[in-house]
């Protein structure tokens, strides 16, 4: 994906977040499958990864950069789910939109010549382009889960 395509996916994600306001409170808090996350928890999960990426990853995504491995996923995700339980779905959507806007703004500031330069995260070699292509795929995975709730 190019820089412009990735930025477009972020804009589309924010528009999709707006569309979630049509979910009922029951839908927003209902797991997409028994024992799984609710849309509220999923959106907070995505927002917290946005925050982490903006604060901890983007500043270090430079040629030859050596970034720490990803945090312990289960603990990170459990904290996000707990935070979602403390607020309304509307608050979660607003937070998610602000975090995605923050990451989008930072990405707009990165010169296009930097997008394919390689850095390390743990033992993985990535670029801004590959990182955010994976990021988009992660978004799409979770969007499909929420759409299952919407279609009920």
C-alpha positions in Angstrom: 0.0 0.0 0.0 1.2 3.5 -0.7 1.2 6.4 1.9 -2.0 7.8 0.3 -3.7 4.4 0.4 -2.9 4.0 4.0 -4.0 7.5 4.9 -7.3 6.8 3.0 -7.8 3.6 5.0 -7.5 5.7 8.2 -10.1 8.1 6.9 -12.4 5.3 5.9 -11.9 3.7 9.4 -13.0 7.0 11.0 -16.1 7.1 8.8 -16.9 3.5 9.7 -16.5 4.4 13.4 -19.2 7.1 12.9 -21.5 4.5 11.4 -21.3 2.4 14.6 -23.3 5.0 16.4 -26.4 3.3 14.9 -25.7 0.2 17.1 -28.0 -0.2 20.0 -26.5 -0.1 23.5 -27.2 -3.8 23.7 -25.4 -4.5 20.4 -22.4 -2.4 21.4 -22.0 -4.4 24.7 -22.8 -7.8 23.2 -19.9 -10.2 22.3 -19.8 -11.0 18.6 -19.7 -14.7 19.7 -20.0 -16.3 23.1 -16.9 -15.7 25.2 -15.5 -13.1 22.7 -15.3 -9.3 22.8 -18.1 -6.8 22.4 -17.9 -4.0 19.8 -17.1 -1.6 22.7 -14.1 -3.8 23.7 -13.0 -4.3 20.1 -13.0 -0.5 19.4 -11.1 0.2 22.6 -8.6 -2.5 21.7 -8.0 -0.8 18.3 -7.8 2.6 19.9 -5.2 1.5 22.5 -3.0 0.0 19.7 -3.4 3.3 17.9 -2.2 5.2 21.0 0.7 2.7 21.5 1.8 3.1 17.9 1.6 6.9 18.0 3.5 7.2 21.2 5.9 4.2 21.3 6.4 3.1 17.6 6.2 6.0 15.2 8.9 8.1 16.7 11.3 5.2 16.3 10.3 4.0 12.8 13.4 5.2 11.1 15.9 3.4 8.9 18.0 1.1 11.0 15.8 1.6 14.1 15.7 -1.1 16.7 12.3 -1.1 18.4 11.4 -3.3 21.4 9.3 -6.4 20.8 5.6 -5.9 21.0 4.2 -5.8 24.6 2.6 -8.8 26.1 -0.6 -9.0 24.0 -2.9 -10.6 26.5 -2.1 -8.1 29.3 -2.3 -5.2 26.9 -5.6 -6.3 25.5 -7.0 -7.1 28.9 -6.3 -3.5 30.0 -8.1 -2.2 26.9 -11.1 -4.4 27.6 -11.2 -3.2 31.2 -11.0 0.4 30.1 -13.9 -0.2 27.7 -16.0 -1.5 30.6 -15.6 1.8 32.4 -17.2 3.9 29.7 -20.0 4.2 27.2 -19.8 3.1 23.6 -20.1 6.7 22.5 -17.1 7.6 24.7 -15.1 4.7 23.2 -15.9 5.8 19.7 -14.9 9.4 20.4 -11.6 8.2 21.9 -11.0 5.8 19.0 -11.6 8.6 16.5 -9.2 11.0 18.3 -6.5 8.3 18.5 -6.8 7.5 14.8 -6.7 11.2 14.0 -3.6 11.5 16.0 -1.9 8.7 14.2 -3.0 9.9 10.8 -1.6 13.4 11.5 1.7 11.9 12.5 1.8 9.8 9.4 1.0 12.7 7.1 4.1 14.4 8.5 6.4 11.5 7.6 8.1 12.1 4.2 7.1 9.6 1.6 10.8 8.7 1.1 10.9 7.3 4.7 8.0 4.8 4.2 10.0 1.9 2.8 13.1 2.3 5.0 13.6 -0.8 7.2 13.7 -1.0 11.0 13.5 -3.9 13.4 10.8 -4.7 15.9 12.2 -7.6 17.9 13.4 -10.0 15.3 11.1 -8.7 12.6 12.2 -6.4 9.8 9.5 -3.9 8.8 8.9 -0.6 7.2 6.3 2.0 7.8 4.5 0.7 4.7 4.5 -2.9 5.9 3.6 -2.0 9.5 0.6 0.0 8.4 -0.5 -2.6 5.8 -0.6 -5.1 8.7 -2.3 -2.5 10.8 -5.1 -2.2 8.1 -5.5 -6.0 8.0 -5.9 -6.0 11.8 -8.6 -3.3 11.5 -10.4 -5.3 8.8 -10.3 -8.4 10.9 -12.0 -6.6 13.8 -14.4 -4.7 11.6 -15.7 -8.1 10.3 -16.4 -9.2 13.9 -18.4 -6.0 14.7 -20.3 -6.3 11.4 -21.5 -9.7 12.7 -23.1 -8.0 15.6 -24.6 -5.3 13.4 -26.1 -7.8 11.0 -28.1 -9.6 13.8 
